[in-house]
Amino acid sequence: MANATAQIHLRTPPQTKSLLSLAAELSGATNLTDYILRAAVERAQADLCNQQSFALKKGPWVEFAKRLDARPKDLPRLRKLLTKPDVFDRPAASA
């Protein structure tokens, strides 16, 4: 990762390090740190996306509510996409 200056120290059993090293090598990661950091960041993003509630301070909350209450934009291409039958609704093609 570019401009990495903060450090995280980990202790792990040798078997775990061996497992992670092998997986890093097979995945094509440049090194073990890159592999662990990439996996941890992906998991952190998923965990944060799965939050069902969140808190905002008054200013950002007002902006959020304003955008929710605003009239929808006219997006003809999106309307067309959402109103045509999807692949599961279309008749099966004859083989």
mmCIF file of the C-alpha atoms, coordinates in Angstrom:
data_MODEL
# 
_entry.id   MODEL 
# 
loop_
_atom_site.group_PDB 
_atom_site.id 
_atom_site.type_symbol 
_atom_site.label_atom_id 
_atom_site.label_alt_id 
_atom_site.label_comp_id 
_atom_site.label_asym_id 
_atom_site.label_entity_id 
_atom_site.label_seq_id 
_atom_site.pdbx_PDB_ins_code 
_atom_site.Cartn_x 
_atom_site.Cartn_y 
_atom_site.Cartn_z 
_atom_site.occupancy 
_atom_site.B_iso_or_equiv 
_atom_site.pdbx_formal_charge 
_atom_site.auth_seq_id 
_atom_site.auth_comp_id 
_atom_site.auth_asym_id 
_atom_site.auth_atom_id 
_atom_site.pdbx_PDB_model_num 
ATOM 1  C CA . MET A 1 1  ? 0.000   0.000   0.000   1.00 0.00 ? 1  MET A CA 1 
ATOM 2  C CA . ALA A 1 2  ? 1.303   3.424   -0.904  1.00 0.00 ? 2  ALA A CA 1 
ATOM 3  C CA . ASN A 1 3  ? 2.640   5.672   1.843   1.00 0.00 ? 3  ASN A CA 1 
ATOM 4  C CA . ALA A 1 4  ? 2.132   3.099   4.588   1.00 0.00 ? 4  ALA A CA 1 
ATOM 5  C CA . THR A 1 5  ? 3.493   4.513   7.837   1.00 0.00 ? 5  THR A CA 1 
ATOM 6  C CA . ALA A 1 6  ? 1.377   2.929   10.584  1.00 0.00 ? 6  ALA A CA 1 
ATOM 7  C CA . GLN A 1 7  ? 2.325   -0.470  11.938  1.00 0.00 ? 7  GLN A CA 1 
ATOM 8  C CA . ILE A 1 8  ? 0.227   -3.376  13.169  1.00 0.00 ? 8  ILE A CA 1 
ATOM 9  C CA . HIS A 1 9  ? 2.011   -6.146  15.051  1.00 0.00 ? 9  HIS A CA 1 
ATOM 10 C CA . LEU A 1 10 ? 0.613   -9.682  15.072  1.00 0.00 ? 10 LEU A CA 1 
ATOM 11 C CA . ARG A 1 11 ? 1.578   -12.835 16.923  1.00 0.00 ? 11 ARG A CA 1 
ATOM 12 C CA . THR A 1 12 ? 0.432   -16.138 15.525  1.00 0.00 ? 12 THR A CA 1 
ATOM 13 C CA . PRO A 1 13 ? 1.185   -19.844 15.879  1.00 0.00 ? 13 PRO A CA 1 
ATOM 14 C CA . PRO A 1 14 ? 3.755   -21.092 13.337  1.00 0.00 ? 14 PRO A CA 1 
ATOM 15 C CA . GLN A 1 15 ? 1.105   -23.245 11.609  1.00 0.00 ? 15 GLN A CA 1 
ATOM 16 C CA . THR A 1 16 ? -1.069  -20.197 11.010  1.00 0.00 ? 16 THR A CA 1 
ATOM 17 C CA . LYS A 1 17 ? 1.844   -18.237 9.578   1.00 0.00 ? 17 LYS A CA 1 
ATOM 18 C CA . SER A 1 18 ? 2.674   -21.157 7.276   1.00 0.00 ? 18 SER A CA 1 
ATOM 19 C CA . LEU A 1 19 ? -0.938  -21.338 6.094   1.00 0.00 ? 19 LEU A CA 1 
ATOM 20 C CA . LEU A 1 20 ? -1.067  -17.602 5.417   1.00 0.00 ? 20 LEU A CA 1 
ATOM 21 C CA . SER A 1 21 ? 2.320   -17.626 3.672   1.00 0.00 ? 21 SER A CA 1 
ATOM 22 C CA . LEU A 1 22 ? 1.254   -20.434 1.361   1.00 0.00 ? 22 LEU A CA 1 
ATOM 23 C CA . ALA A 1 23 ? -2.036  -18.727 0.552   1.00 0.00 ? 23 ALA A CA 1 
ATOM 24 C CA . ALA A 1 24 ? -0.235  -15.444 -0.101  1.00 0.00 ? 24 ALA A CA 1 
ATOM 25 C CA . GLU A 1 25 ? 2.181   -17.149 -2.455  1.00 0.00 ? 25 GLU A CA 1 
ATOM 26 C CA . LEU A 1 26 ? -0.576  -18.943 -4.351  1.00 0.00 ? 26 LEU A CA 1 
ATOM 27 C CA . SER A 1 27 ? -2.673  -15.787 -4.635  1.00 0.00 ? 27 SER A CA 1 
ATOM 28 C CA . GLY A 1 28 ? 0.154   -13.856 -6.248  1.00 0.00 ? 28 GLY A CA 1 
ATOM 29 C CA . ALA A 1 29 ? 0.401   -11.335 -3.422  1.00 0.00 ? 29 ALA A CA 1 
ATOM 30 C CA . THR A 1 30 ? 3.702   -9.476  -3.365  1.00 0.00 ? 30 THR A CA 1 
ATOM 31 C CA . ASN A 1 31 ? 4.320   -10.489 0.256   1.00 0.00 ? 31 ASN A CA 1 
ATOM 32 C CA . LEU A 1 32 ? 2.627   -11.807 3.378   1.00 0.00 ? 32 LEU A CA 1 
ATOM 33 C CA . THR A 1 33 ? 1.889   -8.320  4.722   1.00 0.00 ? 33 THR A CA 1 
ATOM 34 C CA . ASP A 1 34 ? 0.151   -7.380  1.466   1.00 0.00 ? 34 ASP A CA 1 
ATOM 35 C CA . TYR A 1 35 ? -1.935  -10.557 1.575   1.00 0.00 ? 35 TYR A CA 1 
ATOM 36 C CA . ILE A 1 36 ? -3.008  -10.152 5.208   1.00 0.00 ? 36 ILE A CA 1 
ATOM 37 C CA . LEU A 1 37 ? -3.699  -6.442  4.821   1.00 0.00 ? 37 LEU A CA 1 
ATOM 38 C CA . ARG A 1 38 ? -5.776  -6.957  1.660   1.00 0.00 ? 38 ARG A CA 1 
ATOM 39 C CA . ALA A 1 39 ? -7.841  -9.693  3.318   1.00 0.00 ? 39 ALA A CA 1 
ATOM 40 C CA . ALA A 1 40 ? -8.329  -7.638  6.482   1.00 0.00 ? 40 ALA A CA 1 
ATOM 41 C CA . VAL A 1 41 ? -9.405  -4.529  4.539   1.00 0.00 ? 41 VAL A CA 1 
ATOM 42 C CA . GLU A 1 42 ? -11.893 -6.558  2.459   1.00 0.00 ? 42 GLU A CA 1 
ATOM 43 C CA . ARG A 1 43 ? -13.371 -8.047  5.631   1.00 0.00 ? 43 ARG A CA 1 
ATOM 44 C CA . ALA A 1 44 ? -13.514 -4.651  7.354   1.00 0.00 ? 44 ALA A CA 1 
ATOM 45 C CA . GLN A 1 45 ? -15.345 -3.137  4.382   1.00 0.00 ? 45 GLN A CA 1 
ATOM 46 C CA . ALA A 1 46 ? -17.832 -6.029  4.348   1.00 0.00 ? 46 ALA A CA 1 
ATOM 47 C CA . ASP A 1 47 ? -18.405 -5.747  8.093   1.00 0.00 ? 47 ASP A CA 1 
ATOM 48 C CA . LEU A 1 48 ? -19.024 -2.002  7.796   1.00 0.00 ? 48 LEU A CA 1 
ATOM 49 C CA . CYS A 1 49 ? -21.377 -2.492  4.828   1.00 0.00 ? 49 CYS A CA 1 
ATOM 50 C CA . ASN A 1 50 ? -23.411 -4.972  6.862   1.00 0.00 ? 50 ASN A CA 1 
ATOM 51 C CA . GLN A 1 51 ? -24.241 -2.425  9.539   1.00 0.00 ? 51 GLN A CA 1 
ATOM 52 C CA . GLN A 1 52 ? -27.999 -1.987  9.786   1.00 0.00 ? 52 GLN A CA 1 
ATOM 53 C CA . SER A 1 53 ? -27.878 1.309   11.632  1.00 0.00 ? 53 SER A CA 1 
ATOM 54 C CA . PHE A 1 54 ? -25.532 4.239   11.703  1.00 0.00 ? 54 PHE A CA 1 
ATOM 55 C CA . ALA A 1 55 ? -25.324 7.596   13.410  1.00 0.00 ? 55 ALA A CA 1 
ATOM 56 C CA . LEU A 1 56 ? -24.768 10.991  11.875  1.00 0.00 ? 56 LEU A CA 1 
ATOM 57 C CA . LYS A 1 57 ? -24.169 14.356  13.443  1.00 0.00 ? 57 LYS A CA 1 
ATOM 58 C CA . LYS A 1 58 ? -26.867 16.967  12.895  1.00 0.00 ? 58 LYS A CA 1 
ATOM 59 C CA . GLY A 1 59 ? -25.308 18.608  9.805   1.00 0.00 ? 59 GLY A CA 1 
ATOM 60 C CA . PRO A 1 60 ? -24.730 15.425  7.828   1.00 0.00 ? 60 PRO A CA 1 
ATOM 61 C CA . TRP A 1 61 ? -28.117 14.066  8.984   1.00 0.00 ? 61 TRP A CA 1 
ATOM 62 C CA . VAL A 1 62 ? -29.914 17.147  7.615   1.00 0.00 ? 62 VAL A CA 1 
ATOM 63 C CA . GLU A 1 63 ? -28.109 16.708  4.272   1.00 0.00 ? 63 GLU A CA 1 
ATOM 64 C CA . PHE A 1 64 ? -28.911 12.982  4.214   1.00 0.00 ? 64 PHE A CA 1 
ATOM 65 C CA . ALA A 1 65 ? -32.609 13.599  4.944   1.00 0.00 ? 65 ALA A CA 1 
ATOM 66 C CA . LYS A 1 66 ? -32.724 16.365  2.328   1.00 0.00 ? 66 LYS A CA 1 
ATOM 67 C CA . ARG A 1 67 ? -31.386 14.014  -0.336  1.00 0.00 ? 67 ARG A CA 1 
ATOM 68 C CA . LEU A 1 68 ? -33.821 11.272  0.678   1.00 0.00 ? 68 LEU A CA 1 
ATOM 69 C CA . ASP A 1 69 ? -36.745 13.698  0.427   1.00 0.00 ? 69 ASP A CA 1 
ATOM 70 C CA . ALA A 1 70 ? -35.651 15.254  -2.886  1.00 0.00 ? 70 ALA A CA 1 
ATOM 71 C CA . ARG A 1 71 ? -37.588 14.529  -6.055  1.00 0.00 ? 71 ARG A CA 1 
ATOM 72 C CA . PRO A 1 72 ? -36.019 11.694  -8.038  1.00 0.00 ? 72 PRO A CA 1 
ATOM 73 C CA . LYS A 1 73 ? -33.944 12.641  -11.038 1.00 0.00 ? 73 LYS A CA 1 
ATOM 74 C CA . ASP A 1 74 ? -35.315 11.728  -14.448 1.00 0.00 ? 74 ASP A CA 1 
ATOM 75 C CA . LEU A 1 75 ? -33.045 8.933   -15.640 1.00 0.00 ? 75 LEU A CA 1 
ATOM 76 C CA . PRO A 1 76 ? -34.649 7.490   -18.789 1.00 0.00 ? 76 PRO A CA 1 
ATOM 77 C CA . ARG A 1 77 ? -32.009 4.795   -19.331 1.00 0.00 ? 77 ARG A CA 1 
ATOM 78 C CA . LEU A 1 78 ? -32.411 3.564   -15.751 1.00 0.00 ? 78 LEU A CA 1 
ATOM 79 C CA . ARG A 1 79 ? -36.222 3.589   -16.088 1.00 0.00 ? 79 ARG A CA 1 
ATOM 80 C CA . LYS A 1 80 ? -35.938 1.543   -19.298 1.00 0.00 ? 80 LYS A CA 1 
ATOM 81 C CA . LEU A 1 81 ? -33.598 -0.941  -17.623 1.00 0.00 ? 81 LEU A CA 1 
ATOM 82 C CA . LEU A 1 82 ? -35.891 -1.379  -14.630 1.00 0.00 ? 82 LEU A CA 1 
ATOM 83 C CA . THR A 1 83 ? -39.098 -1.742  -16.650 1.00 0.00 ? 83 THR A CA 1 
ATOM 84 C CA . LYS A 1 84 ? -38.010 -4.290  -19.247 1.00 0.00 ? 84 LYS A CA 1 
ATOM 85 C CA . PRO A 1 85 ? -38.279 -7.982  -18.329 1.00 0.00 ? 85 PRO A CA 1 
ATOM 86 C CA . ASP A 1 86 ? -35.176 -9.454  -16.753 1.00 0.00 ? 86 ASP A CA 1 
ATOM 87 C CA . VAL A 1 87 ? -33.512 -12.631 -17.981 1.00 0.00 ? 87 VAL A CA 1 
ATOM 88 C CA . PHE A 1 88 ? -35.701 -14.779 -15.722 1.00 0.00 ? 88 PHE A CA 1 
ATOM 89 C CA . ASP A 1 89 ? -38.923 -13.300 -17.130 1.00 0.00 ? 89 ASP A CA 1 
ATOM 90 C CA . ARG A 1 90 ? -37.992 -13.666 -20.800 1.00 0.00 ? 90 ARG A CA 1 
ATOM 91 C CA . PRO A 1 91 ? -39.201 -16.726 -22.697 1.00 0.00 ? 91 PRO A CA 1 
ATOM 92 C CA . ALA A 1 92 ? -36.555 -19.440 -23.118 1.00 0.00 ? 92 ALA A CA 1 
ATOM 93 C CA . ALA A 1 93 ? -34.828 -19.437 -26.492 1.00 0.00 ? 93 ALA A CA 1 
ATOM 94 C CA . SER A 1 94 ? -35.368 -22.516 -28.627 1.00 0.00 ? 94 SER A CA 1 
ATOM 95 C CA . ALA A 1 95 ? -32.225 -24.559 -29.115 1.00 0.00 ? 95 ALA A CA 1 
# 
